[in-house]
Amino acid sequence: MFAPLKNPALFQSVKVKRGGYAVVWNREIDISEYELWSHGQTVP
C-alpha cells in the first residue's frame, strides 16, 4: 500500500487531514495520528 510513496513527488504531496488526525497523500494512502504516534521515529 505504501510502496508508491517511494516516488518523491507523491511523498512530498502530503497534507494534514482536516482536524489534524491523519496525514494523507491520496484517497488510498493515509496514516492516522495514532499510527504516527505509536510507530513513528524521531528525526534528529
MDAnalysis code that builds the backbone (N, CA, C; Angstrom):
import MDAnalysis as mda
import numpy as np

u = mda.Universe.empty(132, n_residues=44, atom_resindex=np.repeat(np.arange(44), 3), trajectory=True)
u.add_TopologyAttr("name", ["N", "CA", "C"] * 44)
u.add_TopologyAttr("resid", np.arange(1, 45))
u.add_TopologyAttr("resname", ["MET", "PHE", "ALA", "PRO", "LEU", "LYS", "ASN", "PRO", "ALA", "LEU", "PHE", "GLN", "SER", "VAL", "LYS", "VAL", "LYS", "ARG", "GLY", "GLY", "TYR", "ALA", "VAL", "VAL", "TRP", "ASN", "ARG", "GLU", "ILE", "ASP", "ILE", "SER", "GLU", "TYR", "GLU", "LEU", "TRP", "SER", "HIS", "GLY", "GLN", "THR", "VAL", "PRO"])
u.atoms.positions = np.array([
    [0.813, -1.197, 0.000],
    [0.000, 0.000, 0.000],
    [0.861, 1.268, 0.000],
    [1.977, 1.252, 0.738],
    [2.798, 2.453, 0.852],
    [3.938, 2.510, -0.165],
    [4.101, 1.487, -0.977],
    [5.172, 1.463, -1.974],
    [5.161, 2.694, -2.891],
    [3.995, 3.201, -3.309],
    [4.001, 4.393, -4.169],
    [4.669, 5.614, -3.521],
    [4.799, 5.623, -2.201],
    [5.425, 6.765, -1.526],
    [6.927, 6.835, -1.775],
    [7.485, 5.812, -2.425],
    [8.900, 5.877, -2.824],
    [9.097, 6.907, -3.931],
    [8.012, 7.294, -4.586],
    [8.045, 8.347, -5.599],
    [8.156, 9.681, -4.869],
    [9.286, 10.405, -5.027],
    [9.479, 11.652, -4.284],
    [8.364, 12.681, -4.495],
    [7.847, 12.782, -5.699],
    [6.787, 13.763, -5.966],
    [5.525, 13.432, -5.172],
    [5.144, 12.158, -5.133],
    [3.969, 11.762, -4.359],
    [4.239, 11.950, -2.872],
    [5.405, 11.516, -2.407],
    [5.732, 11.638, -0.983],
    [5.646, 13.095, -0.526],
    [6.123, 14.005, -1.334],
    [6.127, 15.423, -0.973],
    [4.760, 16.085, -1.093],
    [3.776, 15.371, -1.615],
    [2.437, 15.949, -1.768],
    [1.573, 15.734, -0.524],
    [2.164, 15.306, 0.577],
    [1.432, 15.009, 1.811],
    [0.653, 16.226, 2.311],
    [-0.491, 15.962, 2.898],
    [-1.336, 17.008, 3.502],
    [-1.822, 16.498, 4.863],
    [-2.115, 17.413, 5.756],
    [-2.717, 17.056, 7.038],
    [-4.221, 17.074, 6.855],
    [-4.877, 15.995, 7.275],
    [-6.327, 15.901, 7.145],
    [-7.002, 16.911, 8.067],
    [-8.135, 17.410, 7.652],
    [-8.886, 18.369, 8.450],
    [-9.059, 17.838, 9.868],
    [-8.792, 18.658, 10.849],
    [-8.865, 18.247, 12.244],
    [-7.525, 17.771, 12.785],
    [-6.549, 17.529, 11.897],
    [-5.221, 17.141, 12.319],
    [-5.092, 15.704, 12.791],
    [-6.000, 14.831, 12.379],
    [-5.993, 13.460, 12.883],
    [-5.325, 12.456, 11.958],
    [-4.783, 12.898, 10.843],
    [-4.117, 11.991, 9.907],
    [-3.317, 12.807, 8.904],
    [-2.387, 12.133, 8.256],
    [-1.727, 12.717, 7.091],
    [-2.163, 11.887, 5.896],
    [-2.375, 12.544, 4.766],
    [-2.892, 11.869, 3.578],
    [-2.087, 12.273, 2.345],
    [-2.009, 11.327, 1.424],
    [-1.371, 11.591, 0.143],
    [-2.398, 11.555, -0.979],
    [-3.306, 10.598, -0.906],
    [-4.376, 10.480, -1.894],
    [-5.500, 9.674, -1.252],
    [-6.471, 9.248, -2.030],
    [-7.622, 8.528, -1.457],
    [-7.250, 7.149, -0.920],
    [-6.145, 6.583, -1.384],
    [-5.756, 5.240, -0.964],
    [-4.719, 5.229, 0.160],
    [-3.982, 6.308, 0.312],
    [-2.869, 6.310, 1.254],
    [-3.066, 7.374, 2.324],
    [-3.205, 6.924, 3.562],
    [-3.252, 7.841, 4.700],
    [-2.718, 7.133, 5.936],
    [-2.293, 7.907, 6.910],
    [-1.788, 7.360, 8.170],
    [-2.411, 8.163, 9.297],
    [-3.024, 7.463, 10.246],
    [-3.673, 8.153, 11.363],
    [-2.637, 8.695, 12.331],
    [-3.042, 9.684, 13.110],
    [-2.144, 10.251, 14.112],
    [-1.745, 9.197, 15.128],
    [-2.625, 8.244, 15.422],
    [-2.299, 7.187, 16.376],
    [-1.143, 6.328, 15.859],
    [-1.202, 5.965, 14.575],
    [-0.119, 5.167, 13.989],
    [1.196, 5.939, 14.006],
    [1.142, 7.213, 13.676],
    [2.365, 8.018, 13.703],
    [2.935, 8.111, 15.117],
    [2.073, 8.325, 16.074],
    [2.499, 8.449, 17.470],
    [3.049, 7.121, 17.984],
    [2.384, 6.020, 17.666],
    [2.777, 4.708, 18.178],
    [3.998, 4.120, 17.495],
    [4.125, 4.340, 16.189],
    [5.161, 3.651, 15.420],
    [6.170, 4.588, 14.747],
    [5.980, 5.893, 14.908],
    [6.893, 6.834, 14.267],
    [8.249, 6.858, 14.955],
    [9.208, 7.412, 14.257],
    [10.561, 7.553, 14.796],
    [10.923, 9.021, 14.809],
    [11.606, 9.430, 15.858],
    [12.061, 10.810, 15.959],
    [13.146, 11.057, 14.920],
    [13.032, 12.175, 14.217],
    [14.029, 12.554, 13.218],
    [14.863, 13.674, 13.835],
    [16.171, 13.446, 13.893],
    [17.032, 14.483, 14.511],
    [17.065, 15.770, 13.722],
])
